[in-house]
Amino acid sequence: VQLQAFGGGLVQPGGSLRLSCAISGSIFSINAADWYRQAPGKQRVLVAHITNGGSTTYADFVKGRFTISRDGNTVYLQMNSLKPEDTAVYYCNAVVLTTMFRSGNYWGQGTEVTVSS
């Protein structure tokens, strides 16, 4: 199973970006998916989570600004009203069933988001 994240870049404060995470490989089903971020010198933290049923949860620091969604095997993170403190490398993560009885936790390679004027 491979996760490929893309869509990062440089954006001005108040701007928007949409990150995508394409999940490929031997997939029976995707149980859940997350976006994490890691700012320079800080630990990786959970940003948003989506279940197989479409339920979502968000970190307090992005509530009302970010939206996680999924379409098939691609997971998105729509980021609006970006702030300089949102600058980080964003990683996607997914719990994937490769067979009915076997699951694994997989990470993408990260995509960098810089919010600066």
Sequence and secondary structure as in RCSB ss.txt:
>XXXX:A:sequence
VQLQAFGGGLVQPGGSLRLSCAISGSIFSINAADWYRQAPGKQRVLVAHITNGGSTTYADFVKGRFTISRDGNTV
YLQMNSLKPEDTAVYYCNAVVLTTMFRSGNYWGQGTEVTVSS
>XXXX:A:secstr
 EEEEE  EEE TT  EEEEEEEESS SEEEEEEEEEE TTS  EEEEEEETT  EEE GGGTTTEEEEEETTEE
EEEE S  GGG EEEEEEEEEEEETTEEEEEE   EEEEE  
